[in-house]
Amino acid sequence: MDALGRALATSTAALKRHRSLVVGLSSLVLPLLLAIVLVPFRSNFASSAAALCFLALIAGVAILGNRRSGVLASVSSAIWFDFFLTQPYEKLAISHRPDLETTICIVIVGLLVNELASASRRHNARASKESDYLSYVHELSVLVCSASPIDRVLESACMSIQEVLHLRQCVFERSTSGHPFARILSNGAVAHVGLAWPTKDIGLPSPNTEILAQWQGHAVGRFVLTPTTGEPVSLERRIVAVTLATLGACAVASDAQMGTKERTNSDT
């Protein structure tokens, strides 16, 4: 059983690595196989019904694959529909106008379905990322509210900010008087030498950028970010990073306040 499980895991991993190749080949081969299956019925099977079968196939490929595989499936479907299912058979020629119109519709509708599937994948990916961002904020909030050790909270904050902004490194410094860096402001904008930086297009300024850890109007430190050069960073991701930095600042301020109370109690 263990050997079978390992074999299945290996096969699954290999399939994931070569997923784009498999889907690309399928987008070319499946329309051919569908056309061959329909050949025995072409004399009494309406061409419009066959076209719907091809469109269903294109939709499946577009949903499971990518934009390129959807385009390949659309073109391949039109070619094999013409070759096997329109007169004269086994030739890339169409003698009837309705068949020509149906072939053109396969391509056009197939491309439209492909674009809709591509847009749906983008929206799903964005929703998934937003869910991940929310989980980072929630997990850090739980740490702060549970009075976890400050080192653990700051480590979690740095790791979360690094993941959200796709950084090479993120460290927390309790002092804000070090070397001045470009700064991500509370509204997500990036200021560099007094100018707005086009982060959405060219990424965060190198070699380092900072987020001030502020709580109740006071800076208790800063998060120093080492960005991945040239990688664009959206405004939404920057705002999430600022939120995480604020939670870290809350933990630092609370820890300092607790330390002050303990010292006062020990003195009395």
C-alpha positions in Angstrom: 0.0 0.0 0.0 2.8 2.4 0.8 4.5 1.6 -2.5 1.2 2.2 -4.3 0.7 5.5 -2.5 4.2 6.7 -3.4 3.7 5.7 -7.0 0.4 7.7 -7.1 2.1 10.7 -5.5 4.9 10.6 -7.9 2.5 10.3 -10.9 0.4 13.2 -9.6 3.5 15.4 -9.1 4.7 14.6 -12.6 1.3 15.4 -14.1 1.3 18.7 -12.3 4.8 19.6 -13.6 3.7 18.7 -17.2 0.1 19.9 -16.9 0.5 22.6 -19.6 2.0 20.1 -22.0 -0.7 17.6 -21.4 -3.5 20.1 -21.8 -1.9 21.5 -24.9 -1.7 18.1 -26.5 -5.3 17.3 -25.4 -6.5 20.5 -27.1 -5.2 19.1 -30.4 -6.0 15.4 -30.0 -9.4 15.5 -28.4 -11.2 17.3 -31.2 -9.7 14.8 -33.7 -11.0 11.9 -31.5 -14.4 13.5 -31.2 -14.6 13.9 -35.0 -13.7 10.3 -35.6 -16.4 9.2 -33.1 -19.0 11.2 -35.0 -17.9 10.0 -38.5 -20.3 6.9 -38.5 -23.2 9.2 -37.8 -22.4 12.1 -40.1 -25.0 11.2 -42.7 -27.9 11.5 -40.3 -26.4 13.7 -37.5 -27.1 17.4 -37.9 -23.9 19.5 -38.4 -25.3 22.0 -35.8 -25.5 19.2 -33.2 -21.9 18.2 -34.0 -20.8 21.8 -33.6 -22.4 21.9 -30.1 -20.4 18.8 -29.2 -17.2 20.5 -30.3 -18.1 23.6 -28.4 -18.7 21.6 -25.2 -15.2 20.1 -25.7 -13.7 23.5 -26.2 -15.3 24.8 -23.0 -13.9 21.8 -21.1 -10.4 22.4 -22.4 -10.6 26.2 -21.8 -11.8 25.6 -18.2 -9.1 23.0 -17.3 -6.3 24.5 -19.3 -5.2 28.0 -20.3 -5.9 30.6 -22.9 -3.5 29.0 -25.4 -5.0 25.6 -25.1 -8.5 27.1 -25.6 -7.4 28.7 -28.8 -5.8 25.5 -30.1 -8.9 23.5 -29.2 -11.1 26.1 -31.2 -8.9 25.9 -34.3 -8.4 22.2 -34.1 -12.2 21.6 -33.7 -13.0 23.8 -36.8 -10.4 21.9 -38.9 -11.5 18.4 -38.0 -15.2 19.4 -38.2 -14.5 20.6 -41.8 -12.3 17.5 -42.6 -14.5 14.7 -41.4 -18.1 16.1 -41.0 -18.7 18.4 -44.0 -18.9 17.6 -47.6 -16.7 16.8 -49.5 -15.5 14.5 -46.7 -11.8 14.0 -45.9 -11.0 17.3 -47.6 -10.3 20.8 -46.1 -13.1 22.2 -48.3 -16.7 23.1 -47.7 -19.3 22.9 -50.5 -22.3 24.1 -48.5 -22.7 27.6 -47.1 -24.5 26.5 -43.8 -21.5 24.2 -43.1 -19.1 27.1 -43.7 -21.1 29.3 -41.3 -21.1 26.5 -38.7 -17.3 26.1 -39.0 -16.8 29.9 -38.5 -19.2 29.9 -35.5 -17.1 27.1 -33.9 -14.0 29.2 -34.1 -15.7 32.5 -33.0 -17.8 31.0 -30.2 -14.9 28.8 -29.1 -12.7 31.9 -28.7 -15.4 33.7 -26.8 -15.8 30.8 -24.4 -12.1 30.7 -24.0 -11.9 34.3 -23.1 -14.7 33.9 -20.5 -12.9 30.9 -19.0 -9.6 32.9 -18.8 -11.4 35.8 -17.1 -13.0 33.4 -14.6 -9.5 31.9 -13.8 -8.1 35.4 -13.2 -11.0 36.3 -10.8 -10.7 33.0 -9.0 -6.9 33.5 -8.6 -7.5 37.0 -7.2 -10.2 35.8 -4.8 -7.8 33.0 -3.6 -5.0 35.6 -3.0 -7.4 37.9 -1.1 -8.4 34.9 1.1 -4.7 34.2 1.8 -4.2 37.9 2.7 -7.1 37.8 5.1 -5.7 34.6 6.7 -2.4 36.4 7.3 -4.1 39.2 9.1 -6.3 36.9 11.1 -3.4 34.7 12.2 -1.4 37.7 13.3 -4.4 39.2 15.1 -4.8 36.0 17.1 -1.1 36.0 18.1 -1.4 39.7 19.2 -4.6 39.1 21.2 -3.4 36.0 22.8 -0.4 37.8 24.4 2.1 35.6 22.6 5.8 36.4 23.1 6.8 39.5 21.3 9.6 37.8 19.4 7.1 35.2 18.0 4.6 38.0 17.0 7.3 40.0 15.2 8.6 36.9 13.4 5.1 36.0 12.2 4.6 39.6 11.1 7.9 39.6 9.1 7.0 36.3 7.5 3.5 37.4 6.5 4.7 40.7 5.1 7.4 38.8 3.2 4.8 36.5 1.7 2.3 39.2 0.8 4.9 41.5 -0.9 7.0 38.6 -2.3 10.1 39.9 -0.7 13.6 38.4 -0.4 13.7 39.4 3.3 11.8 41.3 5.9 13.3 42.2 9.4 12.0 44.4 12.2 14.1 47.1 13.7 13.1 48.8 17.0 14.9 52.0 16.0 13.7 54.3 13.3 16.8 56.5 13.2 18.8 54.3 10.9 19.5 54.8 7.2 16.5 56.4 5.5 14.8 54.2 3.0 11.9 54.5 0.6 8.7 54.1 2.6 5.3 52.5 2.2 2.8 55.0 3.7 -0.4 54.2 5.6 -2.5 54.6 2.4 -0.3 52.1 0.5 1.5 54.7 -1.6 5.3 54.5 -1.8 7.4 57.6 -1.3 11.0 57.6 -2.5 13.2 60.7 -2.1 10.0 62.7 -1.8 8.4 61.4 -4.9 5.6 58.9 -5.6 7.1 55.6 -6.8 5.3 53.6 -9.5 5.4 50.4 -7.5 2.5 48.8 -9.4 4.6 48.9 -12.5 8.2 48.4 -11.5 8.1 47.1 -7.9 9.5 48.4 -4.6 12.6 50.6 -4.6 15.9 48.8 -4.0 17.9 48.0 -2.0 15.5 48.4 0.8 12.1 49.9 1.6 10.5 50.4 5.0 7.1 50.4 6.7 6.9 52.4 9.9 5.5 50.3 12.8 3.1 53.0 14.2 0.6 52.6 17.1 -1.6 55.5 18.4 0.5 58.0 16.4 3.9 56.8 17.7 6.5 54.9 15.8 7.8 51.9 17.8 10.1 50.6 15.1 10.1 49.8 11.4 9.9 46.8 9.1 12.8 46.8 6.6 11.9 45.2 3.4 14.4 43.7 0.8 12.3 43.6 -2.4 12.4 41.2 -5.3 13.8 43.5 -8.0 11.4 44.5 -10.7 8.4 42.6 -9.4 5.2 44.8 -9.5 3.3 45.1 -6.2 -0.3 46.0 -6.2 -1.9 48.6 -3.9 -4.0 46.0 -2.2 -1.0 44.0 -1.2 0.8 47.1 0.1 -2.3 48.0 2.2 -2.3 44.4 3.7 1.4 44.8 4.5 0.7 48.1 6.3 -2.1 46.4 8.3 0.3 43.6 9.3 2.9 46.2 10.3 0.3 48.0 12.4 -0.6 44.8 14.2 3.1 44.2 14.9 3.4 47.8 16.3 0.4 47.1 18.6 2.2 44.1 20.0 5.4 46.0 20.5 3.6 48.9 22.2 1.6 46.5 24.4 4.8 44.6 25.4 6.5 47.9 26.3 3.5 49.0 28.4 3.5 45.6 30.2 7.2 46.0 30.9 6.7 49.4 32.3 3.9 48.2 34.6 6.1 45.3 35.8 8.9 47.6 36.7 6.6 50.0 38.5 5.1 47.1 40.5 8.5 45.8 41.4 9.6 49.3 42.6 6.6 49.6 44.8 
